[in-house]
Amino acid sequence: TQVLAETRFGRGAAKGGRDGMPAEVDWALLTHLVEHIATAGEPGAILVFLSGAREIERCCSALRSRPSLRGAWVRPLHGSLSPAEQRRAFEAPPPPTRKVVVSTNVAETS
């Protein structure tokens, strides 16, 4: 697996954060970045890290609504999901389908 891009959304993409922690994700920036990588980048999966289940579900919904990502597999991955739902994030999509996994840092230790 090749890492195409790794972006951590911190102070530059946050609004109103304190103590160096983002208070709010810039959803437009995030969705446009993923959309750009999916349409202009090399083939392969895209991994997005967010802080919690609510943010992950919101991101998945936003990505699924983008016309250019309509055929992509957008998969959430966090500890609140059942083991079966978590395994879906590791399934390989049929070529040339793009997979986007939106996860907490649980994916870093899996």
Secondary structure as the mmCIF struct_conf table of DSSP 4:
data_model
#
loop_
_struct_conf.conf_type_id
_struct_conf.id
_struct_conf.beg_label_comp_id
_struct_conf.beg_label_asym_id
_struct_conf.beg_label_seq_id
_struct_conf.end_label_comp_id
_struct_conf.end_label_asym_id
_struct_conf.end_label_seq_id
HELX_RH_3T_P HELX_RH_3T_P1 ARG A 11 ALA A 13
STRN STRN1 ALA A 14 ALA A 14
BEND BEND1 LYS A 15 GLY A 16
STRN STRN2 ARG A 18 ARG A 18
TURN_TY1_P TURN_TY1_P1 ASP A 19 GLY A 20
STRN STRN3 MET A 21 MET A 21
BEND BEND2 ALA A 23 GLU A 24
STRN STRN4 VAL A 25 VAL A 25
HELX_RH_AL_P HELX_RH_AL_P1 TRP A 27 ALA A 40
BEND BEND3 GLY A 41 GLY A 41
BEND BEND4 PRO A 43 GLY A 44
STRN STRN5 ILE A 46 PHE A 49
BEND BEND5 SER A 51 GLY A 52
HELX_RH_AL_P HELX_RH_AL_P2 ALA A 53 ARG A 64
TURN_TY1_P TURN_TY1_P2 SER A 65 SER A 65
HELX_RH_3T_P HELX_RH_3T_P2 PRO A 67 LEU A 69
TURN_TY1_P TURN_TY1_P3 ARG A 70 GLY A 71
BEND BEND6 ALA A 72 ALA A 72
STRN STRN6 TRP A 73 LEU A 77
TURN_TY1_P TURN_TY1_P4 GLY A 79 SER A 80
BEND BEND7 LEU A 81 LEU A 81
HELX_RH_AL_P HELX_RH_AL_P3 PRO A 83 ARG A 88
TURN_TY1_P TURN_TY1_P5 ALA A 89 PHE A 90
BEND BEND8 GLU A 91 GLU A 91
HELX_LH_PP_P HELX_LH_PP_P1 ALA A 92 PRO A 94
TURN_TY1_P TURN_TY1_P6 PRO A 95 PRO A 96
STRN STRN7 LYS A 99 SER A 103
HELX_RH_3T_P HELX_RH_3T_P3 ASN A 105 THR A 109
#
